[in-house]
Amino acid sequence: MEMAIRNNDAKHVRSIAHRLRGASLSCGSNSIVPFLNELEELGNSGNLATAPVVYEKATSEFAEIRSFLESYLQNSERAVEEKTFARAR
């Protein structure tokens, strides 16, 4: 996405945003969808002037989602380990 924006490649920005939006919706990561919608619309229009700003917002939101998921998975692993340990006693 970053390279497509840098190269002013509206077609690829649209295509990448569309795929990422679909994947995000499938995973329930809805908070990033508005930014991906906007990037897709910018790609459709061919005017990527504001795309770097929107991309930065999407990247920031993705970092939040990733942090949440990593924390959730770590806590889940810990809970499984505690249950396994408790059963072994």
N, C-alpha and C positions, 0 to 999 in steps of 0.2 A: 504494500500500500504506500509506504513512504517513498519508495523508488518511483512508483507510478505518479505520485503527486509531484515529485521533483522533476520528472520528465514531462509533466503536463499531459499525461496520458489518460484522458477522461474516460475512455472506454474501459481501461483496466481498473481505474478507481471505481467505476460503477459496478463492474463484475465482482471485484474483490469485496466491496462493501455489501453487495447483495448476498454473496455466499456467507460472509461472516455474520450478517444479520440472521440468516436462516439458521446457522449453527447456534448462535446465541439464543434465539427463540427456542430451539430444540432443547437446549440445556437449562432454560429458565433464567438466563442471564439478561433479563429484560432492561436493566438500567443502562446498558450500552446501546440498545437498539435505536433510540432517537438520534444518536450521533452517526450511527451507520446509515440510518435512513437519510440523514442530511448529506452524507458523503455520496450515497447512491444518487440522490437528486442532483448534486453538483456534477457528478459524472454524466448524468443524463443531459444536463444543460450544456455541458462542455466548458463551463466557466469554473475553473478550480481556484479562483483568487482567494477564497476563504477556506479552502480545503486544509491548508496546514494548521490553522487554528482548530478546526473541527477534529482533525486527526489527533491533535495533541489532547483534546478533551476525551476522545475515544480511548486513547492510549492510557490516560490517567484513570479512566473508569475501569479499563481492563486490569490495571494494576490493583485496584481495589477488589475486583472480583477474584483475581488470582490470590491475593492475600487472604481473603475470606476462605476460599477453598483450601488453601494450604493449612490454615489454622484448623478448619473443620476436619480435614483428613488426619492431622496430627492428633487432635482430640479423640477422634474415632479410633485410631490405632491404640492410643493410650487406654481407652475404655476396653477394647478387646483384650489387650495385654493384662489388665487388671482382672477381668473376668476369668481369663485362662489361669492366672496365678491363684485366684480365689478357689477355683475348682480343683487345682492341683494340691491344695492343702488338705 
